Amino acid sequence: MRNAMDNGFPNAGEGLFLGLGATAQLMDPWLKAWARAGAECARLSSRRARAYLELPEQLGRCRTPQDCAHETTEFWQAMFRDYAESSQRIASGWSVILESGQQATDGKPQRDFITFPETGEEVRDVERDRNSRRAA
């Protein structure tokens, strides 16, 4: 009696695992960009939480309304700076994927699966072939 493994199942299993490896290789830049974006969001959250926790202490040291306005302005400027830097880091991480997509096409425009004649000569050849057929 023959074993089920003798009927080609090992080859099917190898194909499955090779396909998984290729898929994992294709998804690797996406996963890295996703992880970098998540790490950057965590760093941004940590910096902003620290700034919010330090704000009452900084405002408590103020002696004049101008000092309070100065501290508040610095807080908001630091916030905008942190968000701008983090968004640039996240965007640069995702731009790697766009660059890899452009490299994959090797600068050639991608073609559709359906092709149509692009010149008048090819259209005339099709019409000539159509006219040369005779009914039975």
N, CA, C and O atoms as CSV, one atom per row, in Angstrom:
chain,resi,resn,atom,element,x,y,z
A,1,MET,N,N,0.841,-1.162,0.000
A,1,MET,CA,C,0.000,0.000,0.000
A,1,MET,C,C,0.897,1.240,0.000
A,1,MET,O,O,1.870,1.327,0.750
A,2,ARG,N,N,0.542,2.188,-0.858
A,2,ARG,CA,C,1.355,3.399,-0.993
A,2,ARG,C,C,0.933,4.425,0.047
A,2,ARG,O,O,-0.231,4.509,0.439
A,3,ASN,N,N,1.882,5.173,0.461
A,3,ASN,CA,C,1.651,6.229,1.427
A,3,ASN,C,C,1.142,7.470,0.692
A,3,ASN,O,O,1.499,7.684,-0.467
A,4,ALA,N,N,0.317,8.287,1.342
A,4,ALA,CA,C,-0.205,9.506,0.724
A,4,ALA,C,C,0.924,10.484,0.409
A,4,ALA,O,O,0.785,11.315,-0.488
A,5,MET,N,N,2.026,10.397,1.127
A,5,MET,CA,C,3.140,11.299,0.894
A,5,MET,C,C,3.856,10.981,-0.411
A,5,MET,O,O,4.580,11.827,-0.935
A,6,ASP,N,N,3.669,9.785,-0.940
A,6,ASP,CA,C,4.298,9.407,-2.202
A,6,ASP,C,C,3.593,10.013,-3.407
A,6,ASP,O,O,4.130,9.961,-4.513
A,7,ASN,N,N,2.423,10.580,-3.230
A,7,ASN,CA,C,1.635,11.093,-4.349
A,7,ASN,C,C,1.885,12.564,-4.662
A,7,ASN,O,O,1.081,13.186,-5.356
A,8,GLY,N,N,2.956,13.120,-4.176
A,8,GLY,CA,C,3.278,14.498,-4.526
A,8,GLY,C,C,2.941,15.515,-3.467
A,8,GLY,O,O,3.124,16.711,-3.698
A,9,PHE,N,N,2.458,15.098,-2.317
A,9,PHE,CA,C,2.157,16.055,-1.261
A,9,PHE,C,C,3.402,16.780,-0.747
A,9,PHE,O,O,3.302,17.955,-0.392
A,10,PRO,N,N,4.556,16.141,-0.691
A,10,PRO,CA,C,5.726,16.894,-0.234
A,10,PRO,C,C,6.021,18.086,-1.150
A,10,PRO,O,O,6.407,19.153,-0.673
A,11,ASN,N,N,5.843,17.909,-2.457
A,11,ASN,CA,C,6.095,19.008,-3.383
A,11,ASN,C,C,5.103,20.139,-3.152
A,11,ASN,O,O,5.464,21.313,-3.238
A,12,ALA,N,N,3.862,19.793,-2.862
A,12,ALA,CA,C,2.870,20.827,-2.594
A,12,ALA,C,C,3.238,21.586,-1.317
A,12,ALA,O,O,3.084,22.806,-1.250
A,13,GLY,N,N,3.714,20.875,-0.323
A,13,GLY,CA,C,4.132,21.523,0.912
A,13,GLY,C,C,5.325,22.435,0.696
A,13,GLY,O,O,5.394,23.524,1.265
A,14,GLU,N,N,6.269,21.986,-0.131
A,14,GLU,CA,C,7.426,22.834,-0.424
A,14,GLU,C,C,6.992,24.101,-1.140
A,14,GLU,O,O,7.489,25.187,-0.841
A,15,GLY,N,N,6.072,23.967,-2.079
A,15,GLY,CA,C,5.574,25.136,-2.803
A,15,GLY,C,C,4.882,26.117,-1.876
A,15,GLY,O,O,5.028,27.332,-2.011
A,16,LEU,N,N,4.128,25.576,-0.935
A,16,LEU,CA,C,3.442,26.429,0.036
A,16,LEU,C,C,4.437,27.210,0.873
A,16,LEU,O,O,4.281,28.416,1.066
A,17,PHE,N,N,5.462,26.524,1.373
A,17,PHE,CA,C,6.444,27.197,2.214
A,17,PHE,C,C,7.298,28.171,1.418
A,17,PHE,O,O,7.682,29.218,1.940
A,18,LEU,N,N,7.603,27.847,0.162
A,18,LEU,CA,C,8.341,28.797,-0.673
A,18,LEU,C,C,7.493,30.039,-0.932
A,18,LEU,O,O,8.009,31.157,-0.942
A,19,GLY,N,N,6.193,29.841,-1.141
A,19,GLY,CA,C,5.297,30.976,-1.340
A,19,GLY,C,C,5.207,31.845,-0.103
A,19,GLY,O,O,5.161,33.071,-0.206
A,20,LEU,N,N,5.181,31.219,1.075
A,20,LEU,CA,C,5.158,31.988,2.324
A,20,LEU,C,C,6.445,32.785,2.500
A,20,LEU,O,O,6.418,33.921,2.971
A,21,GLY,N,N,7.567,32.188,2.121
A,21,GLY,CA,C,8.840,32.898,2.222
A,21,GLY,C,C,8.884,34.104,1.309
A,21,GLY,O,O,9.360,35.171,1.694
A,22,ALA,N,N,8.381,33.927,0.087
A,22,ALA,CA,C,8.363,35.049,-0.857
A,22,ALA,C,C,7.422,36.148,-0.368
A,22,ALA,O,O,7.731,37.334,-0.491
A,23,THR,N,N,6.285,35.760,0.180
A,23,THR,CA,C,5.343,36.752,0.702
A,23,THR,C,C,5.948,37.495,1.881
A,23,THR,O,O,5.801,38.712,1.986
A,24,ALA,N,N,6.620,36.782,2.760
A,24,ALA,CA,C,7.262,37.425,3.909
A,24,ALA,C,C,8.340,38.394,3.443
A,24,ALA,O,O,8.511,39.464,4.026
A,25,GLN,N,N,9.067,38.021,2.392
A,25,GLN,CA,C,10.105,38.899,1.870
A,25,GLN,C,C,9.498,40.160,1.269
A,25,GLN,O,O,10.069,41.242,1.406
A,26,LEU,N,N,8.357,40.040,0.609
A,26,LEU,CA,C,7.688,41.202,0.038
A,26,LEU,C,C,7.107,42.103,1.126
A,26,LEU,O,O,7.083,43.324,0.971
A,27,MET,N,N,6.648,41.520,2.203
A,27,MET,CA,C,6.021,42.295,3.275
A,27,MET,C,C,7.036,42.895,4.244
A,27,MET,O,O,6.674,43.738,5.065
A,28,ASP,N,N,8.288,42.481,4.165
A,28,ASP,CA,C,9.301,42.934,5.110
A,28,ASP,C,C,9.443,44.455,5.163
A,28,ASP,O,O,9.459,44.998,6.268
A,29,PRO,N,N,9.548,45.186,4.037
A,29,PRO,CA,C,9.649,46.645,4.141
A,29,PRO,C,C,8.412,47.276,4.777
A,29,PRO,O,O,8.523,48.252,5.518
A,30,TRP,N,N,7.238,46.722,4.488
A,30,TRP,CA,C,6.002,47.256,5.068
A,30,TRP,C,C,6.001,47.075,6.579
A,30,TRP,O,O,5.652,47.993,7.322
A,31,LEU,N,N,6.393,45.895,7.026
A,31,LEU,CA,C,6.401,45.629,8.466
A,31,LEU,C,C,7.433,46.485,9.190
A,31,LEU,O,O,7.184,46.960,10.298
A,32,LYS,N,N,8.602,46.683,8.558
A,32,LYS,CA,C,9.617,47.533,9.174
A,32,LYS,C,C,9.132,48.972,9.276
A,32,LYS,O,O,9.329,49.625,10.301
A,33,ALA,N,N,8.500,49.467,8.220
A,33,ALA,CA,C,7.982,50.845,8.248
A,33,ALA,C,C,6.903,50.979,9.305
A,33,ALA,O,O,6.848,51.983,10.015
A,34,TRP,N,N,6.052,49.984,9.415
A,34,TRP,CA,C,4.990,49.998,10.417
A,34,TRP,C,C,5.590,50.013,11.823
A,34,TRP,O,O,5.125,50.756,12.688
A,35,ALA,N,N,6.611,49.203,12.051
A,35,ALA,CA,C,7.250,49.140,13.366
A,35,ALA,C,C,7.954,50.459,13.688
A,35,ALA,O,O,7.881,50.940,14.819
A,36,ARG,N,N,8.636,51.046,12.696
A,36,ARG,CA,C,9.301,52.328,12.936
A,36,ARG,C,C,8.289,53.424,13.248
A,36,ARG,O,O,8.521,54.264,14.118
A,37,ALA,N,N,7.172,53.412,12.536
A,37,ALA,CA,C,6.137,54.418,12.790
A,37,ALA,C,C,5.567,54.245,14.199
A,37,ALA,O,O,5.327,55.231,14.895
A,38,GLY,N,N,5.354,53.019,14.612
A,38,GLY,CA,C,4.853,52.764,15.962
A,38,GLY,C,C,5.835,53.200,17.033
A,38,GLY,O,O,5.445,53.775,18.048
A,39,ALA,N,N,7.119,52.922,16.800
A,39,ALA,CA,C,8.137,53.332,17.769
A,39,ALA,C,C,8.221,54.853,17.845
A,39,ALA,O,O,8.370,55.416,18.929
A,40,GLU,N,N,8.125,55.515,16.699
A,40,GLU,CA,C,8.180,56.980,16.699
A,40,GLU,C,C,6.959,57.569,17.402
A,40,GLU,O,O,7.080,58.569,18.110
A,41,CYS,N,N,5.800,56.972,17.220
A,41,CYS,CA,C,4.598,57.440,17.928
A,41,CYS,C,C,4.761,57.268,19.441
A,41,CYS,O,O,4.328,58.121,20.215
A,42,ALA,N,N,5.379,56.177,19.853
A,42,ALA,CA,C,5.614,55.961,21.279
A,42,ALA,C,C,6.584,57.003,21.832
A,42,ALA,O,O,6.379,57.528,22.926
A,43,ARG,N,N,7.652,57.304,21.065
A,43,ARG,CA,C,8.600,58.333,21.513
A,43,ARG,C,C,7.925,59.703,21.602
A,43,ARG,O,O,8.150,60.450,22.555
A,44,LEU,N,N,7.104,60.026,20.616
A,44,LEU,CA,C,6.393,61.308,20.631
A,44,LEU,C,C,5.458,61.392,21.830
A,44,LEU,O,O,5.409,62.417,22.509
A,45,SER,N,N,4.727,60.332,22.089
A,45,SER,CA,C,3.815,60.314,23.240
A,45,SER,C,C,4.583,60.493,24.544
A,45,SER,O,O,4.128,61.198,25.444
A,46,SER,N,N,5.730,59.863,24.644
A,46,SER,CA,C,6.545,59.974,25.852
A,46,SER,C,C,7.053,61.408,26.042
A,46,SER,O,O,6.988,61.955,27.143
A,47,ARG,N,N,7.558,62.008,24.960
A,47,ARG,CA,C,8.050,63.393,25.073
A,47,ARG,C,C,6.936,64.354,25.444
A,47,ARG,O,O,7.124,65.232,26.286
A,48,ARG,N,N,5.779,64.195,24.822
A,48,ARG,CA,C,4.676,65.119,25.091
A,48,ARG,C,C,4.122,64.909,26.503
A,48,ARG,O,O,3.762,65.880,27.168
A,49,ALA,N,N,4.050,63.669,26.967
A,49,ALA,CA,C,3.570,63.409,28.326
A,49,ALA,C,C,4.516,64.042,29.348
A,49,ALA,O,O,4.071,64.632,30.333
A,50,ARG,N,N,5.822,63.915,29.106
A,50,ARG,CA,C,6.799,64.526,29.999
A,50,ARG,C,C,6.636,66.049,30.016
A,50,ARG,O,O,6.717,66.675,31.074
A,51,ALA,N,N,6.407,66.639,28.842
A,51,ALA,CA,C,6.236,68.100,28.770
A,51,ALA,C,C,4.977,68.536,29.509
A,51,ALA,O,O,4.981,69.564,30.187
A,52,TYR,N,N,3.890,67.757,29.384
A,52,TYR,CA,C,2.657,68.107,30.107
A,52,TYR,C,C,2.843,67.988,31.610
A,52,TYR,O,O,2.298,68.790,32.369
A,53,LEU,N,N,3.610,66.993,32.047
A,53,LEU,CA,C,3.836,66.826,33.479
A,53,LEU,C,C,4.749,67.915,34.046
A,53,LEU,O,O,4.620,68.278,35.215
A,54,GLU,N,N,5.672,68.439,33.230
A,54,GLU,CA,C,6.571,69.495,33.688
A,54,GLU,C,C,5.936,70.880,33.617
A,54,GLU,O,O,6.439,71.816,34.239
A,55,LEU,N,N,4.846,71.031,32.876
A,55,LEU,CA,C,4.229,72.340,32.673
A,55,LEU,C,C,3.770,73.010,33.980
A,55,LEU,O,O,4.044,74.196,34.159
A,56,PRO,N,N,3.087,72.311,34.901
A,56,PRO,CA,C,2.669,73.003,36.138
A,56,PRO,C,C,3.855,73.519,36.953
A,56,PRO,O,O,3.779,74.594,37.548
A,57,GLU,N,N,4.948,72.758,36.982
A,57,GLU,CA,C,6.136,73.203,37.713
A,57,GLU,C,C,6.724,74.468,37.074
A,57,GLU,O,O,7.115,75.404,37.772
A,58,GLN,N,N,6.778,74.478,35.748
A,58,GLN,CA,C,7.321,75.645,35.050
A,58,GLN,C,C,6.427,76.871,35.246
A,58,GLN,O,O,6.913,77.985,35.440
A,59,LEU,N,N,5.116,76.646,35.191
A,59,LEU,CA,C,4.193,77.776,35.394
A,59,LEU,C,C,4.211,78.245,36.850
A,59,LEU,O,O,3.953,79.418,37.117
A,60,GLY,N,N,4.510,77.356,37.788
A,60,GLY,CA,C,4.581,77.722,39.210
A,60,GLY,C,C,5.754,78.632,39.504
A,60,GLY,O,O,5.715,79.394,40.471
A,61,ARG,N,N,6.803,78.571,38.687
A,61,ARG,CA,C,7.967,79.431,38.880
A,61,ARG,C,C,7.777,80.830,38.301
A,61,ARG,O,O,8.611,81.710,38.513
A,62,CYS,N,N,6.687,81.036,37.574
A,62,CYS,CA,C,6.457,82.335,36.934
A,62,CYS,C,C,6.101,83.385,37.987
A,62,CYS,O,O,5.339,83.109,38.913
A,63,ARG,N,N,6.660,84.598,37.841
A,63,ARG,CA,C,6.394,85.687,38.766
A,63,ARG,C,C,5.527,86.777,38.137
A,63,ARG,O,O,4.841,87.516,38.844
A,64,THR,N,N,5.559,86.871,36.833
A,64,THR,CA,C,4.786,87.915,36.146
A,64,THR,C,C,3.949,87.270,35.044
A,64,THR,O,O,4.235,86.151,34.620
A,65,PRO,N,N,2.923,87.968,34.584
A,65,PRO,CA,C,2.146,87.426,33.465
A,65,PRO,C,C,2.989,87.222,32.199
A,65,PRO,O,O,2.702,86.335,31.395
A,66,GLN,N,N,4.013,88.034,32.029
A,66,GLN,CA,C,4.891,87.865,30.872
A,66,GLN,C,C,5.674,86.557,30.964
A,66,GLN,O,O,5.883,85.886,29.953
A,67,ASP,N,N,6.110,86.190,32.180
A,67,ASP,CA,C,6.798,84.904,32.370
A,67,ASP,C,C,5.866,83.747,32.020
A,67,ASP,O,O,6.268,82.779,31.375
A,68,CYS,N,N,4.614,83.868,32.460
A,68,CYS,CA,C,3.619,82.820,32.175
A,68,CYS,C,C,3.373,82.710,30.670
A,68,CYS,O,O,3.300,81.606,30.129
A,69,ALA,N,N,3.248,83.847,30.000
A,69,ALA,CA,C,3.045,83.834,28.547
A,69,ALA,C,C,4.256,83.246,27.840
A,69,ALA,O,O,4.114,82.509,26.865
A,70,HIS,N,N,5.455,83.572,28.335
A,70,HIS,CA,C,6.688,83.052,27.743
A,70,HIS,C,C,6.755,81.526,27.879
A,70,HIS,O,O,7.064,80.834,26.908
A,71,GLU,N,N,6.470,81.000,29.068
A,71,GLU,CA,C,6.502,79.552,29.298
A,71,GLU,C,C,5.452,78.834,28.446
A,71,GLU,O,O,5.720,77.771,27.887
A,72,THR,N,N,4.267,79.418,28.353
A,72,THR,CA,C,3.207,78.822,27.542
A,72,THR,C,C,3.594,78.807,26.075
A,72,THR,O,O,3.362,77.819,25.378
A,73,THR,N,N,4.182,79.898,25.602
A,73,THR,CA,C,4.611,79.965,24.206
A,73,THR,C,C,5.692,78.926,23.918
A,73,THR,O,O,5.659,78.259,22.884
A,74,GLU,N,N,6.646,78.792,24.834
A,74,GLU,CA,C,7.697,77.779,24.645
A,74,GLU,C,C,7.119,76.369,24.638
A,74,GLU,O,O,7.562,75.512,23.874
A,75,PHE,N,N,6.126,76.136,25.495
A,75,PHE,CA,C,5.476,74.825,25.529
A,75,PHE,C,C,4.850,74.513,24.172
A,75,PHE,O,O,5.054,73.423,23.637
A,76,TRP,N,N,4.090,75.457,23.607
A,76,TRP,CA,C,3.418,75.228,22.331
A,76,TRP,C,C,4.419,75.106,21.183
A,76,TRP,O,O,4.228,74.294,20.279
A,77,GLN,N,N,5.474,75.900,21.213
A,77,GLN,CA,C,6.484,75.801,20.164
A,77,GLN,C,C,7.186,74.438,20.205
A,77,GLN,O,O,7.443,73.825,19.169
A,78,ALA,N,N,7.489,73.981,21.424
A,78,ALA,CA,C,8.121,72.661,21.560
A,78,ALA,C,C,7.176,71.567,21.073
A,78,ALA,O,O,7.611,70.588,20.466
A,79,MET,N,N,5.883,71.738,21.340
A,79,MET,CA,C,4.918,70.749,20.877
A,79,MET,C,C,4.884,70.684,19.354
A,79,MET,O,O,4.946,69.600,18.773
A,80,PHE,N,N,4.785,71.848,18.708
A,80,PHE,CA,C,4.757,71.859,17.244
A,80,PHE,C,C,6.054,71.298,16.659
A,80,PHE,O,O,6.028,70.591,15.651
A,81,ARG,N,N,7.179,71.611,17.286
A,81,ARG,CA,C,8.470,71.095,16.815
A,81,ARG,C,C,8.513,69.572,16.948
A,81,ARG,O,O,8.961,68.883,16.032
A,82,ASP,N,N,8.047,69.042,18.092
A,82,ASP,CA,C,8.038,67.586,18.296
A,82,ASP,C,C,7.156,66.888,17.260
A,82,ASP,O,O,7.548,65.870,16.688
A,83,TYR,N,N,5.977,67.433,17.025
A,83,TYR,CA,C,5.085,66.821,16.047
A,83,TYR,C,C,5.665,66.887,14.642
A,83,TYR,O,O,5.525,65.931,13.879
A,84,ALA,N,N,6.308,67.984,14.284
A,84,ALA,CA,C,6.898,68.121,12.947
A,84,ALA,C,C,8.044,67.128,12.758
A,84,ALA,O,O,8.143,66.481,11.715
A,85,GLU,N,N,8.904,67.011,13.761
A,85,GLU,CA,C,10.029,66.075,13.653
A,85,GLU,C,C,9.540,64.634,13.566
A,85,GLU,O,O,10.048,63.847,12.767
A,86,SER,N,N,8.556,64.291,14.388
A,86,SER,CA,C,8.038,62.923,14.368
A,86,SER,C,C,7.357,62.601,13.043
A,86,SER,O,O,7.530,61.509,12.503
A,87,SER,N,N,6.585,63.547,12.520
A,87,SER,CA,C,5.920,63.278,11.241
A,87,SER,C,C,6.940,63.133,10.118
A,87,SER,O,O,6.722,62.347,9.197
A,88,GLN,N,N,8.052,63.872,10.170
A,88,GLN,CA,C,9.100,63.709,9.157
A,88,GLN,C,C,9.742,62.331,9.262
A,88,GLN,O,O,9.995,61.685,8.246
A,89,ARG,N,N,10.005,61.881,10.480
A,89,ARG,CA,C,10.607,60.548,10.655
A,89,ARG,C,C,9.667,59.447,10.161
A,89,ARG,O,O,10.101,58.497,9.509
A,90,ILE,N,N,8.385,59.582,10.477
A,90,ILE,CA,C,7.414,58.581,10.039
A,90,ILE,C,C,7.310,58.592,8.522
A,90,ILE,O,O,7.278,57.534,7.894
A,91,ALA,N,N,7.257,59.773,7.932
A,91,ALA,CA,C,7.147,59.872,6.468
A,91,ALA,C,C,8.394,59.323,5.791
A,91,ALA,O,O,8.288,58.678,4.748
A,92,SER,N,N,9.575,59.564,6.360
A,92,SER,CA,C,10.791,59.030,5.739
A,92,SER,C,C,10.817,57.509,5.832
A,92,SER,O,O,11.338,56.847,4.934
A,93,GLY,N,N,10.268,56.949,6.895
A,93,GLY,CA,C,10.184,55.485,6.991
A,93,GLY,C,C,9.276,54.898,5.941
A,93,GLY,O,O,9.575,53.846,5.378
A,94,TRP,N,N,8.161,55.568,5.667
A,94,TRP,CA,C,7.237,55.067,4.650
A,94,TRP,C,C,7.739,55.372,3.237
A,94,TRP,O,O,7.371,54.670,2.296
A,95,SER,N,N,8.567,56.400,3.071
A,95,SER,CA,C,9.065,56.720,1.733
A,95,SER,C,C,9.983,55.627,1.207
A,95,SER,O,O,10.145,55.489,-0.005
A,96,VAL,N,N,10.582,54.852,2.097
A,96,VAL,CA,C,11.419,53.729,1.668
A,96,VAL,C,C,10.589,52.748,0.841
A,96,VAL,O,O,11.087,52.169,-0.124
A,97,ILE,N,N,9.344,52.567,1.216
A,97,ILE,CA,C,8.466,51.654,0.481
A,97,ILE,C,C,8.178,52.211,-0.903
A,97,ILE,O,O,8.170,51.466,-1.883
A,98,LEU,N,N,7.942,53.504,-0.991
A,98,LEU,CA,C,7.690,54.105,-2.298
A,98,LEU,C,C,8.908,53.990,-3.195
A,98,LEU,O,O,8.775,53.715,-4.388
A,99,GLU,N,N,10.104,54.198,-2.633
A,99,GLU,CA,C,11.328,54.074,-3.412
A,99,GLU,C,C,11.541,52.635,-3.870
A,99,GLU,O,O,11.967,52.402,-5.001
A,100,SER,N,N,11.249,51.671,-3.004
A,100,SER,CA,C,11.425,50.271,-3.399
A,100,SER,C,C,10.429,49.890,-4.483
A,100,SER,O,O,10.737,49.060,-5.339
A,101,GLY,N,N,9.238,50.484,-4.462
A,101,GLY,CA,C,8.267,50.225,-5.533
A,101,GLY,C,C,8.723,50.780,-6.851
A,101,GLY,O,O,8.479,50.173,-7.894
A,102,GLN,N,N,9.389,51.933,-6.836
A,102,GLN,CA,C,9.903,52.501,-8.074
A,102,GLN,C,C,11.076,51.692,-8.590
A,102,GLN,O,O,11.244,51.561,-9.803
A,103,GLN,N,N,11.891,51.146,-7.696
A,103,GLN,CA,C,13.010,50.323,-8.130
A,103,GLN,C,C,12.524,49.004,-8.711
A,103,GLN,O,O,13.161,48.447,-9.605
A,104,ALA,N,N,11.402,48.501,-8.211
A,104,ALA,CA,C,10.878,47.229,-8.704
A,104,ALA,C,C,10.439,47.333,-10.155
A,104,ALA,O,O,10.512,46.351,-10.894
A,105,THR,N,N,9.989,48.494,-10.568
A,105,THR,CA,C,9.560,48.652,-11.958
A,105,THR,C,C,10.720,48.972,-12.881
A,105,THR,O,O,10.544,48.993,-14.099
A,106,ASP,N,N,11.916,49.223,-12.327
A,106,ASP,CA,C,13.113,49.535,-13.114
A,106,ASP,C,C,12.902,50.710,-14.049
A,106,ASP,O,O,13.509,50.771,-15.118
A,107,GLY,N,N,12.061,51.628,-13.664
A,107,GLY,CA,C,11.850,52.809,-14.473
A,107,GLY,C,C,10.957,52.583,-15.676
A,107,GLY,O,O,10.667,53.529,-16.409
A,108,LYS,N,N,10.515,51.361,-15.898
A,108,LYS,CA,C,9.645,51.072,-17.033
A,108,LYS,C,C,8.193,51.205,-16.589
A,108,LYS,O,O,7.846,50.786,-15.485
A,109,PRO,N,N,7.354,51.773,-17.421
A,109,PRO,CA,C,5.940,51.860,-17.038
A,109,PRO,C,C,5.317,50.472,-17.001
A,109,PRO,O,O,5.589,49.629,-17.856
A,110,GLN,N,N,4.490,50.256,-16.011
A,110,GLN,CA,C,3.829,48.961,-15.913
A,110,GLN,C,C,2.743,48.873,-16.963
A,110,GLN,O,O,2.057,49.853,-17.255
A,111,ARG,N,N,2.597,47.691,-17.524
A,111,ARG,CA,C,1.609,47.493,-18.567
A,111,ARG,C,C,0.414,46.752,-17.999
A,111,ARG,O,O,0.511,46.014,-17.018
A,112,ASP,N,N,-0.689,46.972,-18.637
A,112,ASP,CA,C,-1.915,46.305,-18.257
A,112,ASP,C,C,-1.894,44.899,-18.846
A,112,ASP,O,O,-1.094,44.614,-19.737
A,113,PHE,N,N,-2.756,44.029,-18.361
A,113,PHE,CA,C,-2.821,42.681,-18.887
A,113,PHE,C,C,-3.459,42.645,-20.273
A,113,PHE,O,O,-3.157,41.758,-21.071
A,114,ILE,N,N,-4.317,43.580,-20.557
A,114,ILE,CA,C,-4.974,43.634,-21.858
A,114,ILE,C,C,-4.221,44.648,-22.707
A,114,ILE,O,O,-4.045,45.798,-22.304
A,115,THR,N,N,-3.780,44.219,-23.875
A,115,THR,CA,C,-3.069,45.139,-24.758
A,115,THR,C,C,-3.913,45.396,-25.994
A,115,THR,O,O,-4.628,44.518,-26.477
A,116,PHE,N,N,-3.813,46.595,-26.483
A,116,PHE,CA,C,-4.535,47.000,-27.678
A,116,PHE,C,C,-3.533,47.491,-28.711
A,116,PHE,O,O,-2.465,47.986,-28.353
A,117,PRO,N,N,-3.868,47.359,-29.983
A,117,PRO,CA,C,-2.953,47.876,-30.998
A,117,PRO,C,C,-2.748,49.373,-30.815
A,117,PRO,O,O,-3.691,50.117,-30.548
A,118,GLU,N,N,-1.496,49.800,-30.963
A,118,GLU,CA,C,-1.185,51.199,-30.720
A,118,GLU,C,C,-0.973,51.987,-32.002
A,118,GLU,O,O,-0.983,53.218,-31.980
A,119,THR,N,N,-0.783,51.300,-33.109
A,119,THR,CA,C,-0.569,52.010,-34.363
A,119,THR,C,C,-1.637,51.611,-35.365
A,119,THR,O,O,-2.297,50.583,-35.209
A,120,GLY,N,N,-1.804,52.428,-36.392
A,120,GLY,CA,C,-2.799,52.147,-37.428
A,120,GLY,C,C,-2.465,50.911,-38.236
A,120,GLY,O,O,-3.371,50.244,-38.736
A,121,GLU,N,N,-1.158,50.579,-38.380
A,121,GLU,CA,C,-0.770,49.406,-39.161
A,121,GLU,C,C,-1.302,48.127,-38.529
A,121,GLU,O,O,-1.789,47.243,-39.233
A,122,GLU,N,N,-1.213,48.024,-37.217
A,122,GLU,CA,C,-1.698,46.822,-36.550
A,122,GLU,C,C,-3.209,46.689,-36.716
A,122,GLU,O,O,-3.720,45.579,-36.863
A,123,VAL,N,N,-3.923,47.805,-36.693
A,123,VAL,CA,C,-5.374,47.769,-36.879
A,123,VAL,C,C,-5.690,47.301,-38.288
A,123,VAL,O,O,-6.600,46.495,-38.480
A,124,ARG,N,N,-4.944,47.797,-39.290
A,124,ARG,CA,C,-5.168,47.354,-40.675
A,124,ARG,C,C,-4.879,45.868,-40.838
A,124,ARG,O,O,-5.577,45.187,-41.588
A,125,ASP,N,N,-3.850,45.347,-40.141
A,125,ASP,CA,C,-3.547,43.913,-40.214
A,125,ASP,C,C,-4.701,43.094,-39.663
A,125,ASP,O,O,-5.042,42.055,-40.228
A,126,VAL,N,N,-5.300,43.536,-38.585
A,126,VAL,CA,C,-6.434,42.817,-38.003
A,126,VAL,C,C,-7.620,42.850,-38.953
A,126,VAL,O,O,-8.295,41.836,-39.131
A,127,GLU,N,N,-7.884,44.001,-39.568
A,127,GLU,CA,C,-9.008,44.111,-40.520
A,127,GLU,C,C,-8.766,43.250,-41.738
A,127,GLU,O,O,-9.706,42.640,-42.248
A,128,ARG,N,N,-7.516,43.179,-42.231
A,128,ARG,CA,C,-7.200,42.350,-43.387
A,128,ARG,C,C,-7.432,40.881,-43.054
A,128,ARG,O,O,-7.980,40.145,-43.874
A,129,ASP,N,N,-7.024,40.444,-41.867
A,129,ASP,CA,C,-7.244,39.058,-41.456
A,129,ASP,C,C,-8.732,38.766,-41.341
A,129,ASP,O,O,-9.180,37.676,-41.697
A,130,ARG,N,N,-9.493,39.719,-40.852
A,130,ARG,CA,C,-10.922,39.542,-40.693
A,130,ARG,C,C,-11.600,39.408,-42.063
A,130,ARG,O,O,-12.508,38.594,-42.227
A,131,ASN,N,N,-11.161,40.204,-43.043
A,131,ASN,CA,C,-11.745,40.164,-44.382
A,131,ASN,C,C,-11.330,38.935,-45.166
A,131,ASN,O,O,-12.030,38.546,-46.101
A,132,SER,N,N,-10.217,38.311,-44.818
A,132,SER,CA,C,-9.736,37.154,-45.567
A,132,SER,C,C,-10.460,35.871,-45.183
A,132,SER,O,O,-10.307,34.865,-45.876
A,133,ARG,N,N,-11.211,35.865,-44.152
A,133,ARG,CA,C,-11.949,34.668,-43.738
A,133,ARG,C,C,-13.172,34.499,-44.622
A,133,ARG,O,O,-13.819,35.468,-45.022
A,134,ARG,N,N,-13.461,33.281,-44.906
A,134,ARG,CA,C,-14.642,32.993,-45.724
A,134,ARG,C,C,-15.595,32.108,-44.941
A,134,ARG,O,O,-15.186,31.246,-44.163
A,135,ALA,N,N,-16.845,32.342,-45.165
A,135,ALA,CA,C,-17.858,31.532,-44.469
A,135,ALA,C,C,-17.904,30.155,-45.086
A,135,ALA,O,O,-17.582,29.986,-46.262
A,136,ALA,N,N,-18.292,29.191,-44.322
A,136,ALA,CA,C,-18.343,27.803,-44.798
A,136,ALA,C,C,-19.598,27.547,-45.595
A,136,ALA,O,O,-19.810,26.433,-46.073
